[in-house]
């Protein structure tokens, strides 16, 4: 009798613990089912067209991705997209030169599809000034600066052309003296000796001779002087 009395409180305590554990499990099970029913999301077909805000033209190849996931797609050449998504998903739209935009799919849809015309705004990005130098080091810049050949400007080229024209005019109007006549005679003799035993070149096919002839004809050197 004494042994039974000592065991009876232990059994009673054990049973009470089992009841408490089962009660907690039952409450957690009911809470989980309620949460799952409340947060259950239906799959929908999410489609639409992405256009630019300034021109309302379709935006091809726009990136579309669901936040915190790898699911998404890219618009085609006409800015159209279509893919499977869940209600209450947050969709991110991004394209080069445009601001990122976000759209949240409603969770109160009566159908399993949703269409959208999404407008994106142009993003103006101001970049820092970048100076590009043709020389990688200061030493190479100094060497290039010292050896730099500055091209002639318009005034310098005009002076050179005038100098050449003046020299040409002086040469044409310059009278030959005895030494120049002697040099011309010797050049003619040397030319004859060079072509001795063969036919000399025919100036009829010489383009330089023809150019000289046409120039003299235009200048009126063949006109008879009265």
Z-matrix of the N, CA and C atoms (Angstrom, degrees):
N
C 1 1.462
C 2 1.521 1 111.01
N 3 1.242 2 117.69 1 -39.31
C 4 1.452 3 122.63 2 179.15
C 5 1.516 4 111.27 3 -67.55
N 6 1.340 5 117.37 4 -38.48
C 7 1.470 6 121.59 5 178.79
C 8 1.506 7 111.42 6 -66.27
N 9 1.319 8 118.21 7 -39.04
C 10 1.466 9 121.83 8 178.91
C 11 1.520 10 110.73 9 -66.02
N 12 1.310 11 116.54 10 -36.58
C 13 1.468 12 120.28 11 179.22
C 14 1.521 13 111.97 12 -66.76
N 15 1.312 14 117.77 13 -33.90
C 16 1.465 15 120.99 14 179.36
C 17 1.526 16 111.75 15 -74.54
N 18 1.357 17 118.17 16 -27.89
C 19 1.481 18 121.13 17 -178.17
C 20 1.523 19 110.77 18 -84.72
N 21 1.312 20 117.42 19 -30.91
C 22 1.459 21 121.02 20 -174.26
C 23 1.530 22 113.30 21 -59.50
N 24 1.311 23 123.31 22 -43.66
C 25 1.471 24 122.37 23 176.65
C 26 1.529 25 113.08 24 -62.19
N 27 1.315 26 117.18 25 -35.18
C 28 1.475 27 120.71 26 179.44
C 29 1.534 28 110.64 27 -65.15
N 30 1.344 29 116.06 28 -43.58
C 31 1.470 30 119.90 29 179.72
C 32 1.524 31 109.93 30 -65.68
N 33 1.295 32 115.99 31 -41.03
C 34 1.454 33 120.14 32 179.48
C 35 1.533 34 111.20 33 -63.05
N 36 1.329 35 117.59 34 -41.91
C 37 1.469 36 121.48 35 178.52
C 38 1.533 37 110.97 36 -66.63
N 39 1.332 38 116.04 37 -39.51
C 40 1.469 39 120.41 38 180.00
C 41 1.527 40 111.02 39 -63.94
N 42 1.322 41 115.58 40 -42.20
C 43 1.465 42 120.15 41 -179.97
C 44 1.528 43 110.92 42 -64.94
N 45 1.315 44 115.62 43 -40.03
C 46 1.464 45 118.79 44 178.37
C 47 1.533 46 110.97 45 -63.80
N 48 1.328 47 117.71 46 -37.91
C 49 1.473 48 121.10 47 178.57
C 50 1.519 49 110.85 48 -65.64
N 51 1.357 50 115.32 49 -40.72
C 52 1.468 51 119.13 50 179.48
C 53 1.525 52 110.16 51 -63.38
N 54 1.296 53 116.96 52 -41.01
C 55 1.472 54 120.88 53 179.79
C 56 1.523 55 110.63 54 -64.09
N 57 1.323 56 117.20 55 -41.59
C 58 1.463 57 120.53 56 178.72
C 59 1.529 58 111.29 57 -62.86
N 60 1.338 59 116.46 58 -42.81
C 61 1.470 60 120.47 59 -178.96
C 62 1.520 61 110.33 60 -64.54
N 63 1.331 62 116.18 61 -44.57
C 64 1.461 63 119.34 62 179.29
C 65 1.522 64 111.95 63 -64.55
N 66 1.323 65 116.29 64 -35.87
C 67 1.472 66 120.00 65 177.51
C 68 1.524 67 111.29 66 -64.18
N 69 1.344 68 115.61 67 -43.20
C 70 1.484 69 119.84 68 178.85
C 71 1.515 70 110.93 69 -64.13
N 72 1.332 71 116.85 70 -42.43
C 73 1.466 72 120.55 71 179.38
C 74 1.526 73 110.32 72 -63.13
N 75 1.318 74 116.50 73 -40.64
C 76 1.465 75 120.36 74 -179.82
C 77 1.523 76 111.05 75 -65.27
N 78 1.335 77 116.00 76 -41.49
C 79 1.468 78 119.54 77 178.78
C 80 1.529 79 110.95 78 -64.85
N 81 1.338 80 116.82 79 -42.88
C 82 1.467 81 120.13 80 178.48
C 83 1.521 82 111.29 81 -63.73
N 84 1.310 83 117.46 82 -38.84
C 85 1.465 84 121.13 83 179.84
C 86 1.524 85 110.93 84 -64.04
N 87 1.330 86 115.78 85 -43.37
C 88 1.469 87 119.61 86 178.96
C 89 1.530 88 111.01 87 -65.75
N 90 1.334 89 115.71 88 -40.00
C 91 1.469 90 119.48 89 179.64
C 92 1.526 91 111.27 90 -65.67
N 93 1.328 92 117.21 91 -40.02
C 94 1.467 93 120.98 92 -179.98
C 95 1.521 94 110.89 93 -65.14
N 96 1.337 95 115.55 94 -43.24
C 97 1.463 96 118.65 95 178.70
C 98 1.522 97 111.45 96 -63.17
N 99 1.336 98 115.65 97 -40.35
C 100 1.469 99 119.02 98 178.69
C 101 1.520 100 110.76 99 -64.64
N 102 1.346 101 117.24 100 -41.25
C 103 1.469 102 121.21 101 179.39
C 104 1.526 103 110.94 102 -66.44
N 105 1.334 104 116.27 103 -40.72
C 106 1.462 105 119.59 104 179.84
C 107 1.515 106 110.90 105 -66.11
N 108 1.335 107 116.95 106 -40.63
C 109 1.455 108 119.38 107 178.30
C 110 1.524 109 111.22 108 -65.81
N 111 1.330 110 115.45 109 -37.34
C 112 1.458 111 120.05 110 -178.34
C 113 1.512 112 111.25 111 -70.35
N 114 1.362 113 118.62 112 -38.13
C 115 1.460 114 122.82 113 -175.14
C 116 1.516 115 112.90 114 -99.98
N 117 1.261 116 118.86 115 12.77
C 118 1.450 117 121.33 116 177.79
C 119 1.517 118 109.30 117 -70.47
N 120 1.342 119 116.87 118 129.05
C 121 1.447 120 122.10 119 -177.89
C 122 1.517 121 109.60 120 -118.65
N 123 1.302 122 115.03 121 140.77
C 124 1.455 123 121.00 122 -179.65
C 125 1.517 124 110.08 123 -92.69
N 126 1.332 125 116.75 124 147.53
C 127 1.459 126 122.71 125 175.55
C 128 1.519 127 108.92 126 -79.41
N 129 1.336 128 116.01 127 133.97
C 130 1.453 129 121.35 128 179.09
C 131 1.529 130 109.33 129 -129.39
N 132 1.326 131 115.87 130 162.01
C 133 1.457 132 122.37 131 174.09
C 134 1.519 133 107.69 132 -95.90
N 135 1.348 134 115.34 133 108.05
C 136 1.460 135 121.63 134 -175.83
C 137 1.525 136 108.00 135 -98.31
N 138 1.309 137 117.91 136 118.65
C 139 1.462 138 122.20 137 -176.87
C 140 1.522 139 109.37 138 -141.53
N 141 1.345 140 115.64 139 167.03
C 142 1.457 141 119.64 140 179.73
C 143 1.514 142 111.90 141 165.27
N 144 1.344 143 115.49 142 -166.90
C 145 1.460 144 123.52 143 -178.36
C 146 1.526 145 108.03 144 -132.66
N 147 1.326 146 116.39 145 137.66
C 148 1.465 147 122.61 146 177.12
C 149 1.524 148 108.06 147 -104.62
N 150 1.339 149 116.69 148 126.93
C 151 1.464 150 121.83 149 -178.77
C 152 1.517 151 109.38 150 -127.54
N 153 1.353 152 115.29 151 162.04
C 154 1.458 153 121.87 152 178.18
C 155 1.526 154 109.47 153 -87.76
N 156 1.334 155 116.41 154 143.69
C 157 1.463 156 120.80 155 -175.89
C 158 1.514 157 112.25 156 -72.04
N 159 1.337 158 118.87 157 -31.41
C 160 1.456 159 120.24 158 -174.96
C 161 1.520 160 113.22 159 -81.77
N 162 1.333 161 117.62 160 -30.67
C 163 1.464 162 119.95 161 -177.15
C 164 1.520 163 114.00 162 -123.01
N 165 1.342 164 116.71 163 -9.63
C 166 1.472 165 122.59 164 -176.69
C 167 1.527 166 112.14 165 58.43
N 168 1.339 167 115.62 166 26.37
C 169 1.466 168 120.32 167 175.81
C 170 1.524 169 109.35 168 -88.12
N 171 1.332 170 117.68 169 147.58
C 172 1.479 171 120.22 170 178.25
C 173 1.522 172 111.02 171 -60.73
N 174 1.315 173 115.52 172 144.85
C 175 1.462 174 121.61 173 -179.77
C 176 1.527 175 109.30 174 -109.17
N 177 1.316 176 117.12 175 104.63
C 178 1.464 177 119.44 176 179.38
C 179 1.525 178 112.17 177 -75.48
N 180 1.339 179 115.70 178 153.45
C 181 1.469 180 123.53 179 172.54
C 182 1.522 181 112.86 180 60.35
N 183 1.328 182 117.33 181 35.95
C 184 1.462 183 122.08 182 173.82
C 185 1.532 184 109.22 183 -81.91
N 186 1.336 185 116.51 184 134.84
C 187 1.461 186 120.96 185 -179.74
C 188 1.530 187 110.10 186 -81.25
N 189 1.332 188 115.60 187 131.58
C 190 1.460 189 122.10 188 179.05
C 191 1.524 190 107.43 189 -129.00
N 192 1.322 191 116.79 190 122.15
C 193 1.457 192 120.63 191 -177.99
C 194 1.525 193 109.28 192 -141.66
N 195 1.323 194 115.31 193 145.92
C 196 1.457 195 121.07 194 177.49
C 197 1.527 196 108.64 195 -84.02
N 198 1.309 197 115.51 196 133.19
C 199 1.456 198 120.79 197 -176.15
C 200 1.526 199 111.12 198 -60.11
N 201 1.348 200 115.82 199 140.57
C 202 1.464 201 124.10 200 178.28
C 203 1.528 202 111.39 201 60.88
N 204 1.325 203 117.31 202 34.60
C 205 1.463 204 121.05 203 176.81
C 206 1.521 205 108.34 204 -157.14
N 207 1.338 206 114.76 205 173.48
C 208 1.454 207 120.79 206 177.23
C 209 1.525 208 111.03 207 -104.85
N 210 1.311 209 117.43 208 9.90
C 211 1.457 210 121.05 209 -178.39
C 212 1.532 211 110.04 210 -86.51
N 213 1.314 212 115.41 211 139.99
C 214 1.452 213 120.25 212 179.04
C 215 1.510 214 110.81 213 168.26
N 216 1.327 215 115.43 214 -166.29
C 217 1.461 216 120.78 215 -178.74
C 218 1.520 217 108.91 216 -161.42
N 219 1.339 218 116.62 217 -172.33
C 220 1.460 219 124.29 218 178.11
C 221 1.521 220 108.77 219 -135.04
N 222 1.309 221 116.94 220 139.90
C 223 1.458 222 119.55 221 179.89
C 224 1.528 223 110.30 222 -68.80
N 225 1.331 224 115.81 223 153.10
C 226 1.456 225 120.20 224 177.93
C 227 1.518 226 110.55 225 -84.17
N 228 1.327 227 116.41 226 -167.84
C 229 1.464 228 120.93 227 -176.53
C 230 1.522 229 112.15 228 -61.82
N 231 1.306 230 117.33 229 -27.42
C 232 1.469 231 121.61 230 -178.72
C 233 1.527 232 112.58 231 -97.31
N 234 1.338 233 117.92 232 11.65
C 235 1.453 234 121.60 233 177.67
C 236 1.521 235 114.25 234 78.50
N 237 1.330 236 118.48 235 10.44
C 238 1.461 237 121.56 236 -177.31
C 239 1.524 238 110.50 237 -89.60
N 240 1.344 239 116.99 238 146.67
C 241 1.460 240 122.64 239 176.68
C 242 1.528 241 108.83 240 -144.33
N 243 1.323 242 115.30 241 157.59
C 244 1.463 243 121.50 242 176.93
C 245 1.521 244 108.63 243 -165.53
N 246 1.333 245 116.88 244 127.93
C 247 1.459 246 121.55 245 178.21
C 248 1.525 247 108.55 246 -160.51
N 249 1.336 248 115.03 247 167.42
C 250 1.463 249 121.11 248 -178.60
C 251 1.525 250 110.09 249 -85.41
N 252 1.326 251 116.03 250 136.06
C 253 1.458 252 121.70 251 -179.91
C 254 1.529 253 108.79 252 -145.30
N 255 1.332 254 115.31 253 176.29
C 256 1.458 255 121.67 254 177.76
C 257 1.521 256 109.62 255 -109.57
N 258 1.314 257 114.34 256 156.17
C 259 1.453 258 119.03 257 172.40
C 260 1.535 259 109.81 258 -62.31
N 261 1.318 260 115.41 259 145.63
C 262 1.461 261 122.52 260 178.54
C 263 1.528 262 113.25 261 72.57
N 264 1.353 263 117.63 262 10.84
C 265 1.468 264 120.61 263 174.55
C 266 1.519 265 109.99 264 -74.14
N 267 1.333 266 115.80 265 146.82
C 268 1.460 267 122.11 266 175.43
C 269 1.520 268 108.68 267 -101.00
N 270 1.327 269 116.69 268 117.11
C 271 1.461 270 122.95 269 -175.37
C 272 1.527 271 109.26 270 -103.92
N 273 1.352 272 116.32 271 132.44
C 274 1.464 273 122.34 272 -178.62
C 275 1.531 274 108.60 273 -110.28
N 276 1.338 275 116.26 274 128.04
C 277 1.463 276 123.27 275 177.55
C 278 1.525 277 108.47 276 -107.88
N 279 1.332 278 116.85 277 132.51
C 280 1.469 279 120.66 278 -179.87
C 281 1.518 280 109.52 279 -146.16
N 282 1.341 281 114.53 280 143.67
C 283 1.463 282 122.21 281 177.27
C 284 1.515 283 108.06 282 -155.25
N 285 1.337 284 116.06 283 151.40
C 286 1.462 285 121.00 284 -178.69
C 287 1.534 286 109.07 285 -66.92
N 288 1.337 287 115.62 286 128.89
C 289 1.452 288 120.94 287 179.79
C 290 1.513 289 114.18 288 88.65
N 291 1.343 290 116.96 289 2.06
C 292 1.466 291 121.03 290 -179.59
C 293 1.530 292 109.45 291 -129.82
N 294 1.326 293 115.25 292 152.89
C 295 1.446 294 120.22 293 178.60
C 296 1.526 295 110.76 294 -74.15
N 297 1.329 296 114.88 295 143.60
C 298 1.455 297 119.14 296 175.41
C 299 1.525 298 109.81 297 -66.53
N 300 1.314 299 115.57 298 142.02
C 301 1.465 300 120.39 299 179.44
C 302 1.520 301 109.09 300 -135.37
N 303 1.323 302 114.78 301 154.98
C 304 1.472 303 121.44 302 -174.37
C 305 1.529 304 108.83 303 -125.92
N 306 1.324 305 114.98 304 141.96
C 307 1.461 306 121.12 305 175.13
C 308 1.529 307 108.58 306 -137.09
N 309 1.324 308 116.04 307 133.62
C 310 1.461 309 121.76 308 -179.84
C 311 1.518 310 109.01 309 -105.89
N 312 1.325 311 115.19 310 124.63
C 313 1.460 312 120.14 311 -179.31
C 314 1.530 313 108.92 312 -71.74
N 315 1.313 314 119.18 313 129.76
C 316 1.470 315 120.57 314 -179.04
C 317 1.533 316 111.67 315 -63.45
N 318 1.326 317 115.75 316 152.65
C 319 1.466 318 121.23 317 177.70
C 320 1.524 319 112.25 318 -105.09
N 321 1.319 320 116.65 319 15.70
C 322 1.474 321 120.91 320 -179.89
C 323 1.526 322 110.54 321 -119.96
N 324 1.313 323 116.13 322 38.04
C 325 1.461 324 119.92 323 -177.79
C 326 1.515 325 110.56 324 -80.40
N 327 1.310 326 115.80 325 142.84
C 328 1.467 327 120.95 326 177.71
C 329 1.517 328 112.12 327 -94.38
N 330 1.349 329 116.96 328 -11.69
C 331 1.448 330 121.24 329 178.74
C 332 1.528 331 108.95 330 -125.87
N 333 1.322 332 114.88 331 168.62
C 334 1.466 333 119.92 332 -177.93
C 335 1.524 334 112.01 333 -94.49
N 336 1.304 335 117.50 334 27.17
C 337 1.472 336 122.02 335 175.53
C 338 1.522 337 109.35 336 -146.55
N 339 1.358 338 114.20 337 155.73
C 340 1.468 339 119.67 338 -178.39
C 341 1.521 340 107.93 339 -149.89
N 342 1.331 341 117.29 340 131.60
C 343 1.468 342 123.58 341 -179.05
C 344 1.520 343 109.47 342 -113.91
N 345 1.354 344 114.71 343 151.01
C 346 1.462 345 119.35 344 -173.43
C 347 1.519 346 109.66 345 -150.56
N 348 1.325 347 116.93 346 140.82
C 349 1.467 348 123.65 347 167.31
C 350 1.525 349 106.41 348 -109.72
N 351 1.320 350 116.02 349 106.32
C 352 1.467 351 121.14 350 -173.09
C 353 1.526 352 109.31 351 -101.08
N 354 1.333 353 115.83 352 129.72
C 355 1.470 354 122.79 353 -178.64
C 356 1.521 355 109.12 354 -105.63
N 357 1.338 356 115.59 355 131.94
C 358 1.464 357 121.15 356 179.99
C 359 1.524 358 109.67 357 -116.61
N 360 1.333 359 115.46 358 144.15
C 361 1.466 360 122.91 359 -175.93
C 362 1.528 361 110.32 360 -101.60
N 363 1.328 362 115.49 361 140.99
C 364 1.467 363 120.98 362 179.13
C 365 1.521 364 109.66 363 -66.66
N 366 1.319 365 115.88 364 138.35
C 367 1.463 366 121.84 365 -179.78
C 368 1.522 367 109.07 366 -110.08
N 369 1.328 368 117.15 367 120.13
C 370 1.460 369 122.65 368 178.39
C 371 1.521 370 108.94 369 -94.34
N 372 1.320 371 115.95 370 118.42
C 373 1.465 372 121.78 371 -177.17
C 374 1.527 373 108.74 372 -108.59
N 375 1.319 374 116.67 373 123.39
C 376 1.461 375 122.26 374 177.68
C 377 1.529 376 108.45 375 -96.75
N 378 1.308 377 116.01 376 115.78
C 379 1.455 378 121.58 377 -179.79
C 380 1.520 379 110.41 378 -93.57
N 381 1.300 380 115.87 379 152.72
C 382 1.454 381 120.79 380 176.57
C 383 1.525 382 109.85 381 -69.45
N 384 1.335 383 114.47 382 152.21
C 385 1.456 384 119.49 383 179.87
C 386 1.521 385 110.60 384 -66.02
N 387 1.301 386 115.41 385 134.59
C 388 1.457 387 121.72 386 179.72
C 389 1.527 388 108.44 387 -122.73
N 390 1.314 389 116.76 388 124.09
C 391 1.462 390 122.52 389 179.90
C 392 1.528 391 107.85 390 -105.41
N 393 1.313 392 115.99 391 122.19
C 394 1.467 393 122.08 392 -178.08
C 395 1.524 394 108.18 393 -105.65
N 396 1.324 395 116.14 394 122.67
C 397 1.456 396 122.17 395 179.39
C 398 1.525 397 109.53 396 -104.89
N 399 1.341 398 117.12 397 141.60
C 400 1.468 399 118.73 398 179.10
C 401 1.517 400 113.65 399 -77.35
N 402 1.335 401 117.19 400 -8.74
C 403 1.460 402 120.25 401 -179.31
C 404 1.522 403 109.38 402 -116.27
N 405 1.312 404 118.28 403 129.46
C 406 1.463 405 119.91 404 -177.63
C 407 1.519 406 114.45 405 -73.24
N 408 1.347 407 117.91 406 -24.58
C 409 1.460 408 120.20 407 -178.46
C 410 1.526 409 109.96 408 -130.50
N 411 1.338 410 116.22 409 161.34
C 412 1.469 411 121.50 410 178.88
C 413 1.528 412 110.45 411 -67.79
N 414 1.335 413 117.93 412 -34.78
C 415 1.460 414 120.69 413 -179.44
C 416 1.527 415 110.91 414 -62.87
N 417 1.328 416 116.31 415 -43.01
C 418 1.462 417 119.40 416 178.14
C 419 1.528 418 111.51 417 -66.18
N 420 1.323 419 117.04 418 -34.27
C 421 1.466 420 120.54 419 176.03
C 422 1.525 421 110.59 420 -64.11
N 423 1.334 422 117.63 421 -44.27
C 424 1.463 423 120.75 422 178.93
C 425 1.524 424 110.84 423 -61.71
N 426 1.328 425 116.70 424 -43.31
C 427 1.465 426 119.71 425 -179.86
C 428 1.525 427 110.97 426 -64.48
N 429 1.321 428 116.97 427 -42.57
C 430 1.466 429 120.10 428 179.13
C 431 1.519 430 111.27 429 -67.13
N 432 1.326 431 116.82 430 -34.72
C 433 1.465 432 120.43 431 -179.94
C 434 1.528 433 111.05 432 -68.42
N 435 1.335 434 116.50 433 -39.30
C 436 1.462 435 119.99 434 -179.89
C 437 1.525 436 110.74 435 -68.36
N 438 1.339 437 117.37 436 -39.52
C 439 1.468 438 121.80 437 -176.87
C 440 1.523 439 112.80 438 -91.88
N 441 1.310 440 117.73 439 11.38
C 442 1.461 441 120.89 440 -177.29
C 443 1.525 442 110.60 441 -71.01
N 444 1.321 443 115.97 442 131.58
C 445 1.461 444 122.20 443 175.47
C 446 1.522 445 108.17 444 -104.23
N 447 1.317 446 115.20 445 108.36
C 448 1.466 447 120.08 446 -177.41
C 449 1.521 448 109.05 447 -77.23
N 450 1.307 449 119.14 448 126.39
C 451 1.475 450 120.76 449 179.75
C 452 1.523 451 111.27 450 -69.42
N 453 1.340 452 114.17 451 155.21
C 454 1.463 453 119.61 452 -179.82
C 455 1.529 454 110.30 453 -67.97
N 456 1.328 455 114.39 454 143.16
C 457 1.458 456 118.71 455 173.75
C 458 1.524 457 109.39 456 -87.00
N 459 1.320 458 116.51 457 -175.94
C 460 1.468 459 120.69 458 -176.84
C 461 1.518 460 111.76 459 -63.77
N 462 1.330 461 117.10 460 -39.00
C 463 1.459 462 120.17 461 -179.07
C 464 1.520 463 111.49 462 -65.64
N 465 1.319 464 116.65 463 -43.03
C 466 1.465 465 119.93 464 -179.11
C 467 1.522 466 111.06 465 -66.63
N 468 1.348 467 117.05 466 -40.03
C 469 1.465 468 119.41 467 177.59
C 470 1.534 469 111.04 468 -65.35
N 471 1.329 470 116.33 469 -36.87
C 472 1.472 471 119.10 470 177.82
C 473 1.531 472 110.87 471 -64.31
N 474 1.335 473 116.93 472 -41.01
C 475 1.465 474 120.18 473 178.24
C 476 1.527 475 111.25 474 -62.22
N 477 1.336 476 117.13 475 -42.27
C 478 1.469 477 119.69 476 179.77
C 479 1.521 478 111.00 477 -65.27
N 480 1.330 479 116.68 478 -40.62
C 481 1.465 480 118.91 479 179.07
C 482 1.523 481 111.75 480 -65.22
N 483 1.338 482 116.30 481 -40.11
C 484 1.464 483 119.39 482 177.28
C 485 1.520 484 111.43 483 -65.17
N 486 1.325 485 116.21 484 -38.12
C 487 1.469 486 119.36 485 178.74
C 488 1.524 487 110.69 486 -64.51
N 489 1.332 488 117.70 487 -41.86
C 490 1.458 489 120.67 488 178.61
C 491 1.524 490 111.15 489 -65.41
N 492 1.347 491 116.28 490 -41.25
C 493 1.469 492 119.09 491 178.66
C 494 1.519 493 111.33 492 -64.43
N 495 1.338 494 115.72 493 -39.01
C 496 1.458 495 119.65 494 179.21
C 497 1.525 496 111.03 495 -65.75
N 498 1.322 497 117.46 496 -42.93
C 499 1.465 498 120.45 497 178.45
C 500 1.513 499 110.88 498 -63.64
N 501 1.328 500 117.19 499 -38.15
C 502 1.461 501 120.18 500 179.38
C 503 1.516 502 110.99 501 -66.21
N 504 1.341 503 115.55 502 -42.34
C 505 1.463 504 119.41 503 179.04
C 506 1.518 505 111.22 504 -64.25
N 507 1.309 506 116.59 505 -41.44
C 508 1.468 507 120.06 506 178.42
C 509 1.524 508 110.87 507 -63.87
N 510 1.320 509 116.15 508 -39.16
C 511 1.465 510 119.46 509 -178.28
C 512 1.527 511 110.76 510 -67.60
N 513 1.358 512 115.89 511 -38.80
C 514 1.456 513 118.01 512 -178.94
C 515 1.528 514 111.72 513 -71.34
N 516 1.312 515 116.13 514 -34.40
C 517 1.463 516 119.79 515 -177.95
C 518 1.528 517 113.34 516 -92.66
N 519 1.299 518 116.16 517 0.29
C 520 1.471 519 119.11 518 -176.86
C 521 1.522 520 109.48 519 -82.01
N 522 1.311 521 116.62 520 130.53
C 523 1.453 522 121.66 521 179.69
C 524 1.519 523 110.51 522 -82.14
N 525 1.298 524 114.75 523 139.79
C 526 1.459 525 120.32 524 -177.26
C 527 1.526 526 109.59 525 -79.19
N 528 1.340 527 115.38 526 136.13
C 529 1.464 528 120.16 527 176.81
C 530 1.513 529 109.39 528 -97.62
N 531 1.309 530 116.95 529 -169.19
C 532 1.472 531 120.88 530 -175.86
C 533 1.520 532 111.76 531 -66.11
N 534 1.338 533 117.07 532 -40.59
C 535 1.469 534 119.01 533 -178.67
C 536 1.531 535 111.48 534 -66.83
N 537 1.310 536 115.95 535 -37.13
C 538 1.452 537 118.89 536 179.03
C 539 1.528 538 111.75 537 -70.59
N 540 1.357 539 116.34 538 -36.80
C 541 1.454 540 119.43 539 175.80
C 542 1.525 541 110.95 540 -64.70
N 543 1.314 542 116.14 541 -40.00
C 544 1.468 543 120.16 542 178.46
C 545 1.530 544 110.48 543 -63.55
N 546 1.340 545 116.39 544 -41.57
C 547 1.474 546 120.24 545 179.72
C 548 1.524 547 111.06 546 -65.56
N 549 1.326 548 116.11 547 -37.71
C 550 1.458 549 119.40 548 178.50
C 551 1.527 550 110.79 549 -67.50
N 552 1.317 551 116.14 550 -40.09
C 553 1.458 552 120.41 551 178.28
C 554 1.525 553 110.75 552 -63.36
N 555 1.327 554 116.95 553 -44.51
C 556 1.455 555 120.56 554 179.96
C 557 1.527 556 111.59 555 -65.39
N 558 1.319 557 116.55 556 -36.10
C 559 1.467 558 118.82 557 177.78
C 560 1.527 559 111.09 558 -65.38
N 561 1.331 560 115.81 559 -38.24
C 562 1.464 561 118.97 560 178.19
C 563 1.524 562 110.75 561 -66.96
N 564 1.322 563 116.55 562 -40.01
C 565 1.455 564 119.48 563 178.37
C 566 1.524 565 111.27 564 -65.83
N 567 1.293 566 115.71 565 -41.62
C 568 1.469 567 119.10 566 178.71
C 569 1.524 568 110.76 567 -62.68
N 570 1.322 569 116.49 568 -38.59
C 571 1.457 570 119.51 569 178.41
C 572 1.520 571 111.50 570 -64.96
N 573 1.360 572 116.72 571 -38.45
C 574 1.453 573 119.45 572 177.82
C 575 1.518 574 111.59 573 -65.24
N 576 1.334 575 116.97 574 -43.38
C 577 1.463 576 120.00 575 178.04
C 578 1.534 577 111.71 576 -64.51
N 579 1.326 578 116.16 577 -33.42
C 580 1.470 579 119.78 578 -178.72
C 581 1.520 580 111.00 579 -66.27
N 582 1.351 581 116.06 580 -36.09
C 583 1.454 582 119.87 581 -178.31
C 584 1.529 583 112.37 582 -102.03
N 585 1.347 584 116.65 583 21.28
C 586 1.457 585 119.55 584 179.28
C 587 1.524 586 110.12 585 -64.91
N 588 1.319 587 115.68 586 132.68
C 589 1.455 588 120.38 587 179.28
C 590 1.518 589 114.19 588 83.74
N 591 1.283 590 117.59 589 6.78
C 592 1.476 591 120.30 590 178.91
C 593 1.521 592 108.83 591 -148.45
N 594 1.301 593 114.18 592 166.49
C 595 1.447 594 118.47 593 -179.75
C 596 1.528 595 110.34 594 -74.99
N 597 1.305 596 117.41 595 133.33
C 598 1.477 597 119.33 596 175.89
C 599 1.528 598 109.84 597 -69.69
N 600 1.293 599 116.49 598 159.74
C 601 1.468 600 118.96 599 179.97
C 602 1.518 601 111.56 600 -63.23
N 603 1.319 602 115.33 601 142.23
C 604 1.458 603 121.84 602 -179.28
C 605 1.533 604 108.79 603 -90.61
N 606 1.322 605 115.64 604 116.99
C 607 1.463 606 119.76 605 -179.59
C 608 1.512 607 113.51 606 -71.30
N 609 1.348 608 115.03 607 -4.99
C 610 1.459 609 117.67 608 178.55
C 611 1.531 610 111.00 609 -65.07
N 612 1.332 611 116.18 610 -27.62
C 613 1.462 612 121.14 611 178.74
C 614 1.521 613 112.68 612 -105.10
N 615 1.320 614 115.36 613 10.71
C 616 1.458 615 119.81 614 -179.28
C 617 1.532 616 109.09 615 -87.28
N 618 1.320 617 118.92 616 115.15
C 619 1.477 618 119.92 617 -178.46
C 620 1.522 619 112.55 618 -65.84
N 621 1.347 620 117.12 619 -31.44
C 622 1.459 621 119.37 620 179.25
C 623 1.534 622 110.77 621 -68.20
N 624 1.345 623 115.53 622 -38.29
C 625 1.459 624 118.66 623 177.73
C 626 1.524 625 110.81 624 -65.70
N 627 1.313 626 115.75 625 -40.25
C 628 1.470 627 118.96 626 177.44
C 629 1.527 628 111.14 627 -64.44
N 630 1.305 629 117.11 628 -40.26
C 631 1.455 630 119.59 629 178.56
C 632 1.521 631 110.91 630 -63.56
N 633 1.319 632 116.53 631 -39.65
C 634 1.459 633 120.13 632 178.36
C 635 1.520 634 110.85 633 -66.60
N 636 1.348 635 116.02 634 -39.40
C 637 1.464 636 120.73 635 -179.98
C 638 1.536 637 110.86 636 -65.07
N 639 1.327 638 117.01 637 -44.86
C 640 1.470 639 120.51 638 -179.46
C 641 1.521 640 110.74 639 -64.99
N 642 1.313 641 116.89 640 -38.20
C 643 1.453 642 120.09 641 178.55
C 644 1.520 643 110.97 642 -64.54
N 645 1.331 644 116.20 643 -43.78
C 646 1.458 645 119.28 644 179.56
C 647 1.524 646 111.09 645 -66.21
N 648 1.329 647 116.18 646 -35.86
C 649 1.470 648 119.16 647 178.74
C 650 1.527 649 111.41 648 -67.13
N 651 1.320 650 117.14 649 -40.45
C 652 1.463 651 120.45 650 178.14
C 653 1.524 652 111.73 651 -65.99
N 654 1.331 653 116.54 652 -34.08
C 655 1.459 654 119.87 653 -179.99
C 656 1.532 655 112.41 654 -79.08
N 657 1.330 656 116.85 655 -4.25
C 658 1.471 657 120.30 656 176.94
C 659 1.504 658 114.33 657 77.67
N 660 1.341 659 116.47 658 26.49
C 661 1.457 660 118.28 659 -178.92
C 662 1.526 661 112.32 660 -74.18
N 663 1.354 662 118.42 661 -14.79
C 664 1.457 663 121.09 662 -178.39
C 665 1.537 664 112.56 663 -96.04
N 666 1.331 665 116.38 664 1.27
C 667 1.469 666 119.04 665 178.58
C 668 1.528 667 109.76 666 -73.91
N 669 1.307 668 113.98 667 145.33
C 670 1.464 669 118.50 668 177.93
C 671 1.515 670 110.36 669 -74.65
N 672 1.275 671 114.57 670 132.44
C 673 1.452 672 120.24 671 177.96
C 674 1.515 673 110.14 672 -84.95
N 675 1.319 674 115.70 673 131.31
C 676 1.460 675 120.15 674 179.29
C 677 1.519 676 110.64 675 -76.56
